[in-house]
Amino acid sequence: LVPDEVIIGIINERLQESDCANGYILDGVPRTIAQAEALEQAGIRFDAVVAIEIPDEKIIARMGGRRVCESCGASYHIVNIPPKKEGVCDVCGGALKQRKDDDPETVKDRLAVYHKETEPLKGFYEARGVLKTVDDQPTVEGTTREILRVLGVAE
């Protein structure tokens, strides 16, 4: 893993760029209370932090259903975006496989780390009055609409 001070330094440097002057979105950072505190010490504050609430079982099912073509990298989901022929890429005819990261046991391990290290950030940012919580929606578009709504960008 990359040390926190390196991550904070990279973020701080990047946020100094002119294209961040009117705002920015960080995804997956911070991951720990220590990183959040280091960001604050570096003078980086957030107007809003969005937490998408999804039950673990749903995450495991979604990730466990993902498949990728070994040849061309096309992405599928066995329920939501299935290939025309099971296990075969529609684009190039290559074999579809499940990535190791999407194996249900691997996902469960990652969720355990999330609950231990990242989930406490909700309380951290709630105490600062910037936490916005969104319930997962059936579609990406629906979840996006909810995020924009809680941020006050859309109705």
Order of alpha helices (4+ residues) and beta strands (2+ residues): alpha-alpha-beta-alpha-beta-beta-beta-alpha-alpha-beta-alpha
